[in-house]
Amino acid sequence: MKKILEKYNLKLVADEVEKELAEIKKKAEGNINEENLKICLGAIDLTSLHTSDTPEFIAEFTKKVNGFKALYPNYPLPASICVYPNFAKVVKENLKEKGVGITTVSACFPSSQSFLDVKVLETEHALKDGATEIDIVLSHNSFMDGRYDECRKEMETLRKVTEGKHLKVILESGALQTYGPDLQAGIERIAAASLMALECGADFIKTSTGKQEPSATPIAALVMCKCLKAFMAKTGKRRGFKPAGGVSSSEDAILYFTIVKETLGAESTPPDYFRIGASSLANKVLTSLKGETVKYY
């Protein structure tokens, strides 16, 4: 694991990362304004991942996006609609707005505990049904066991399946951070997983599934963005970052926006490189923008 950090000359010391994060949090307080809130609104992968989801519910969920501009012409649409893979076709059949992606979680989300051929088949089905973006989960089964070649093989295989589409790799950073024995070890695991996913072709690295606690954390986000910066410095390739899980307020959104901007520059804040996975966040950001309670989505 340390070899990949050395390859990118990435030295992450927990105390220094925490100190840097404290400074970014101060800057975030001054970043809550209309322009930045609009950026965050347009970065949202509007998400419904409930056991109780039905085709009818997802169809109505999608139609909300279709009707958004009629009521809020000055605000951006979400970057994509994110659903389980069996609902990709429902979104495709009902989505009328151009430029909104169809994201599906896949490869046995949220645990990633299954056979690779099952993960491949599920992903192929989602793409056939209209998915334009695929979110998969890092195989903790192999990563935490030190079977890194196996972990890489899985991501590389799914990258081939999704060629030409956006692939986001979910690290489940909360689990990596708290597995033990301390924060320093957790930071190094998050960094190694980030760089491994990027080397295997991930277009985005994503914090969490939202199905496990802790979910997204600012310190994990900062570490992941530092990895994106190191990867870009070495390869010349800019890749994206997506916090997800527990991002439920405008202040949360602006904090993650600020982490990206301070670490990777404003070039990494458009939806091509910055997404937020959320369900309730869109209404919270709209409420902040309008100055009145909004419950549209």
Secondary structure, 3 states (H helix, E strand, C coil): CHHHHHHCCCCCCHHHHHHHHHHHHHHHHCCCCHHHHHHHHHCEEEECCCCCCCHHHHHHHHHHHHCHHHHCCCCCCCCEEEECHHHHHHHHHHCCCCCCEEEEECCCCCCCCCCHHHHHHHHHHHHHCCCCEEEEECCHHHHCCCCHHHHHHHHHHHHHHCCCCEEEEECCHHHHHHCCCCHHHHHHHHHHHHHHHHHCCCCEEECCCCCCCCCCCHHHHHHHHHHHHHHHHHHCCCCEEECECCCCCHHHHHHHHHHHHHHHCHHHCCCCCECEEECCHHHHHHHHHHCCCCCCC
